[in-house]
Amino acid sequence: MATITAELQATIKEIVCDILELEEDEVTDSSLFIEDHGADSLRAIEILASLEKEFKITIEQSELSEMVNLEKVYQVVAEAPSR
C-alpha cells in the first residue's frame, strides 16, 4: 500500500481519534498519542487492530512501539503488506 493519499490519512485519523476519544482538531500529525493525549498500550493495540481490519493489511506487533503519532501510523500503514 505504498502511498498514503489525503483520503487515506483522513480515514486513519478518524480511526485514531475515535479510539482515543478525541476530536480531530485536537490531534496533529506530530502530536504524541501517549505523552500528549494520554493513550495507553491497550488503545494502541485497538488502533492497530482497527487499521488491519479497515485496510486488510497485516501490521506486526513490533510496529506498535513505532506508532507514536499520526505521521508514524501513516508510515506503518504505507509499508504494511496486504493480506
C-alpha positions as CSV (number, residue, x, y, z in Angstrom):
1,M,0.0,0.0,0.0
2,A,3.0,2.3,-0.7
3,T,1.3,5.7,-1.0
4,I,-0.8,7.4,1.6
5,T,-3.4,9.7,0.0
6,A,-5.1,12.6,1.8
7,E,-8.3,10.5,1.8
8,L,-6.4,7.6,3.4
9,Q,-4.8,9.9,6.0
10,A,-8.3,11.3,6.9
11,T,-9.6,7.7,7.4
12,I,-6.6,6.8,9.6
13,K,-7.0,10.0,11.6
14,E,-10.7,9.3,12.1
15,I,-10.0,5.7,13.4
16,V,-7.3,7.0,15.8
17,C,-9.4,9.9,17.1
18,D,-12.4,7.5,17.6
19,I,-10.3,5.1,19.6
20,L,-8.6,7.8,21.6
21,E,-11.9,9.6,22.1
22,L,-10.6,12.8,20.8
23,E,-11.8,15.5,18.5
24,E,-10.0,15.5,15.2
25,D,-8.8,19.1,15.7
26,E,-7.1,18.0,18.9
27,V,-4.7,15.6,17.1
28,T,-2.0,16.8,14.8
29,D,0.2,14.6,12.6
30,S,3.1,15.0,15.1
31,S,1.3,15.1,18.5
32,L,2.2,12.1,20.5
33,F,-0.6,9.6,21.5
34,I,0.8,8.7,24.9
35,E,2.5,11.9,26.0
36,D,0.1,14.5,24.5
37,H,-3.2,12.5,24.6
38,G,-2.9,10.1,27.5
39,A,-3.3,7.0,25.4
40,D,-2.3,3.6,26.8
41,S,-1.0,0.4,25.3
42,L,-4.5,-1.1,25.1
43,R,-5.6,1.8,22.9
44,A,-2.5,1.3,20.7
45,I,-3.5,-2.3,20.2
46,E,-7.0,-1.2,19.3
47,I,-5.7,1.2,16.8
48,L,-3.5,-1.5,15.2
49,A,-6.4,-4.0,15.0
50,S,-8.8,-1.4,13.5
51,L,-6.3,-0.4,10.9
52,E,-5.7,-4.0,9.9
53,K,-9.4,-4.6,9.6
54,E,-10.1,-1.4,7.7
55,F,-7.3,-1.7,5.2
56,K,-7.0,-5.5,5.1
57,I,-3.3,-5.3,6.0
58,T,-1.0,-7.0,8.5
59,I,0.8,-4.9,11.0
60,E,3.4,-6.7,13.1
61,Q,3.1,-6.2,16.9
62,S,6.7,-4.9,16.9
63,E,5.4,-1.9,14.9
64,L,3.4,-0.8,17.9
65,S,6.3,1.0,19.5
66,E,6.8,2.9,16.3
67,M,3.2,4.1,16.1
68,V,3.6,7.1,18.4
69,N,1.8,9.7,16.3
70,L,-0.2,10.0,13.1
71,E,2.9,10.5,10.9
72,K,4.3,7.2,12.1
73,V,1.0,5.5,11.7
74,Y,0.8,6.7,8.1
75,Q,4.2,5.3,7.5
76,V,3.4,1.9,9.1
77,V,0.2,1.6,7.1
78,A,2.0,2.5,3.9
79,E,4.7,-0.2,4.5
80,A,2.3,-2.9,5.7
81,P,1.8,-5.9,3.4
82,S,-1.8,-6.5,2.2
83,R,-3.4,-9.7,3.3
